[in-house]
Amino acid sequence: MSSAAVIVTHDSAAWIAETLASVLNQQTPLDQIVIVDDDSRDSTLSIIRECTVDRPVEVISSATVATDIHTRIASNFLQGVQHSQAEIVLLGDHDDVWHRHRASHQLQLLQQHPDAAMLASDGLIVGQEGPSSRTLRDVFPVPADFNDWRSSQQFGYAVRHSVATGGASAIRPASFPDLRIPKGWLHDRWWSLVATAHHRLVIDPTVVIDYRVLDGQQVGLATQHQDADAIGWLMHHSRQLVRTTQRVIDLAPLFMASR
């Protein structure tokens, strides 16, 4: 079973050496590491070259022309996954630290779930002052029996709640009916919705990364009003009528697939 890591970088000089060291020091080595660099203007690329001499690391340039941040990030990850052609792809953010057991744990779990398209593990939140006592699951809670729910139940929950964070997730690309991501969606959000619609998402409570939270971070722990009650959630999204209408159109096929 071939495996790869896909990491997207952009002006990542402050963190990329530590991130790469953790990826390269896995108990189970990955067959390939693909880095998609999105127009870094600092020393990111030179640091990557220094850290990866004689290692299975490929650096490719982002091909996206999207200006919307969500679409841009999603396009970069999709490009990396398609470039790797690996059976299992572990997704990674440019500033997170992988725990040494991450690859072996996630590869073993996906072997145990041969029909799974996506595995969503947990991460320890690390703030500006260092590690906290919170995990990603504390911010984005998922019911303990989620894996036992029907696809329609999982999909209904996932539409209103983020259930997978890309930096702690792994995917089996061939198990997706279509990897393409509609404009305006983040890769992890969309792929988790596709996976739940087809009953192919596995929620894993194991902490596999240190998830760094930085001041000024553009995407990450924002809950997008997911904790509001039904009326509050609807009012929030009704203020963004055009965006919400497009999302309803995007989700309609997945809703039908989940029935």
C-alpha positions in Angstrom: 0.0 0.0 0.0 1.8 3.1 -1.2 1.7 6.2 1.0 2.5 9.9 0.6 2.4 13.1 2.6 1.1 16.3 0.9 2.0 19.6 2.5 1.2 23.1 1.2 3.6 25.9 2.0 3.5 29.7 1.7 6.1 31.8 3.4 6.7 29.0 5.9 10.3 29.7 6.8 9.5 30.0 10.6 8.0 26.5 10.9 8.8 24.3 7.9 12.1 22.8 9.2 10.4 21.5 12.3 7.4 20.2 10.3 9.5 18.4 7.8 11.7 16.9 10.5 8.6 15.4 12.1 7.3 14.0 8.8 10.7 12.5 7.9 11.1 10.9 11.3 8.0 8.7 11.3 8.2 5.2 12.7 6.8 4.0 9.4 8.5 6.0 6.6 6.3 7.3 3.8 7.1 6.4 0.2 6.8 10.0 -1.0 6.5 13.5 0.3 5.0 16.1 -2.0 5.2 19.8 -1.1 3.1 22.3 -3.1 4.6 25.7 -2.7 2.3 28.6 -3.2 4.6 31.5 -4.2 6.7 31.7 -1.1 8.8 34.9 -1.1 10.9 34.1 2.0 13.5 31.3 2.6 11.0 28.5 2.6 12.3 26.7 -0.5 16.0 26.9 0.5 15.1 25.5 4.0 13.2 22.6 2.3 16.3 21.9 0.1 18.6 21.9 3.1 16.3 19.6 5.1 15.6 17.0 2.4 18.8 16.1 0.8 18.6 12.5 -0.4 15.1 12.1 0.9 11.9 11.2 -1.1 10.7 14.8 -1.3 9.3 16.5 -4.3 8.5 20.3 -4.5 6.1 21.5 -7.1 4.8 25.0 -7.7 1.1 25.9 -7.2 -0.8 25.9 -10.4 -3.9 27.7 -9.1 -4.9 31.2 -10.2 -7.7 31.4 -7.6 -7.8 34.5 -5.4 -10.3 33.2 -2.8 -8.3 31.8 0.0 -10.4 28.7 0.5 -10.4 27.8 -3.2 -6.7 28.5 -3.4 -5.8 26.2 -0.5 -8.1 23.5 -1.7 -6.7 23.7 -5.2 -3.2 23.3 -3.9 -4.0 20.2 -1.8 -5.8 18.7 -4.7 -2.8 19.3 -7.0 -0.5 17.6 -4.5 -2.8 14.6 -4.1 -3.1 14.1 -7.8 0.6 14.5 -8.3 1.4 11.8 -5.6 -0.8 9.1 -7.1 -0.3 7.2 -3.8 -2.9 4.8 -2.4 -3.0 6.6 0.9 -2.3 10.3 1.3 -1.6 12.0 4.7 -2.5 15.7 4.6 -0.3 18.2 6.5 -0.2 21.9 7.3 3.1 23.7 6.9 3.3 24.7 10.6 2.2 21.5 12.4 4.3 18.8 14.1 3.5 15.2 13.4 3.7 12.8 16.3 6.1 10.0 15.5 3.4 7.3 15.4 1.1 9.2 13.0 1.9 7.5 9.7 1.9 3.9 11.2 -1.3 4.5 13.1 -3.3 6.0 10.2 -2.0 3.5 7.7 -2.9 0.6 10.0 -6.4 2.1 10.7 -7.1 2.5 7.0 -6.0 -1.1 6.4 -8.6 -2.1 8.9 -11.2 0.0 7.1 -10.6 -0.9 3.4 -13.8 1.0 2.3 -12.9 4.2 4.0 -12.2 7.3 1.8 -11.1 9.5 4.7 -9.8 9.2 8.2 -10.1 12.1 10.6 -7.8 11.9 13.6 -7.3 14.4 16.5 -4.6 17.0 17.2 -3.3 18.8 20.3 -3.7 22.6 20.0 -0.5 24.6 20.4 -0.9 28.3 20.8 1.5 31.2 20.8 2.5 30.4 24.4 2.9 26.6 23.8 0.8 23.5 24.1 -2.6 23.8 25.6 -4.9 21.2 27.2 -7.4 21.4 24.3 -7.6 19.2 21.2 -9.2 19.7 17.9 -12.1 17.5 19.1 -12.7 20.0 21.9 -13.3 22.7 19.3 -15.0 20.5 16.8 -16.8 17.8 18.8 -18.1 14.6 17.2 -20.5 12.2 19.0 -18.7 9.1 20.2 -21.0 6.8 18.2 -20.6 8.8 15.0 -19.0 5.9 13.1 -22.1 3.7 13.8 -24.5 6.2 12.4 -26.2 5.8 9.0 -24.8 7.9 6.1 -27.8 10.2 6.2 -27.2 10.9 9.9 -23.5 11.5 9.4 -24.0 13.8 6.4 -26.7 15.8 8.2 -24.3 16.3 11.2 -21.3 17.1 9.0 -23.2 19.8 7.0 -23.6 21.8 10.2 -20.4 20.8 12.0 -16.8 20.5 11.0 -15.8 16.9 11.6 -12.4 16.7 10.0 -9.3 18.9 10.1 -7.0 18.5 7.1 -3.8 18.6 9.0 -4.8 15.5 11.0 -6.5 13.6 8.2 -5.6 11.0 5.7 -7.5 10.0 2.5 -7.7 7.1 0.1 -8.1 9.0 -3.2 -9.4 6.0 -5.2 -12.4 5.7 -2.8 -13.8 9.1 -3.7 -16.3 9.2 -6.5 -14.8 12.5 -7.4 -11.9 14.4 -5.7 -12.7 17.7 -7.3 -13.6 20.5 -4.9 -16.2 23.2 -5.8 -15.2 26.8 -5.7 -15.3 28.3 -2.2 -14.9 25.1 -0.2 -11.8 24.0 1.8 -10.5 20.6 0.8 -11.0 19.0 4.2 -14.5 20.3 4.6 -15.6 19.2 1.2 -13.9 15.8 1.2 -15.4 15.0 4.7 -18.9 15.8 3.3 -18.3 13.5 0.3 -17.0 10.8 2.6 -20.0 11.0 5.0 -22.5 11.1 2.1 -21.1 7.7 1.0 -20.5 6.4 4.5 -16.8 6.3 4.0 -15.5 8.6 6.8 -13.9 7.2 9.9 -13.6 9.4 13.0 -10.5 8.5 15.0 -10.0 10.0 18.6 -6.2 9.5 18.5 -4.0 12.6 18.7 -1.5 12.5 15.8 -0.3 16.1 15.5 0.5 19.3 17.4 -1.8 21.7 15.7 -0.3 25.2 15.7 -2.7 28.2 16.1 -1.1 31.5 15.2 -2.2 35.1 15.4 -3.7 36.3 12.2 -4.4 32.8 10.9 -6.7 33.0 7.9 -8.4 29.6 8.3 -8.4 27.0 11.1 -10.4 27.0 14.3 -13.3 29.3 13.3 -16.5 27.4 14.0 -18.6 29.3 11.4 -21.6 29.5 13.8 -21.7 25.7 13.9 -22.5 25.9 17.7 -25.7 28.0 17.1 -29.1 26.5 17.4 -31.0 25.8 14.1 -32.5 29.2 13.9 -29.2 31.0 14.7 -27.4 28.9 12.1 -30.1 29.6 9.5 -30.0 33.4 10.2 -26.2 33.5 9.9 -26.3 31.8 6.5 -29.3 33.8 5.2 -27.1 36.9 5.4 -24.9 35.3 2.8 -27.7 34.4 0.4 -25.7 34.0 -2.8 -22.9 32.0 -1.2 -25.5 29.8 0.7 -27.5 29.2 -2.5 -24.4 28.0 -4.3 -23.6 25.7 -1.4 -27.0 24.2 -1.4 -26.6 23.5 -5.1 -23.1 22.0 -4.4 -24.5 19.8 -1.6 -27.7 18.6 -3.4 -26.0 15.5 -5.1 -24.3 14.6 -1.8 -27.7 14.8 0.0 -29.2 12.4 -2.5 -26.2 10.0 -2.2 -26.6 9.9 1.6 -30.2 8.8 1.5 
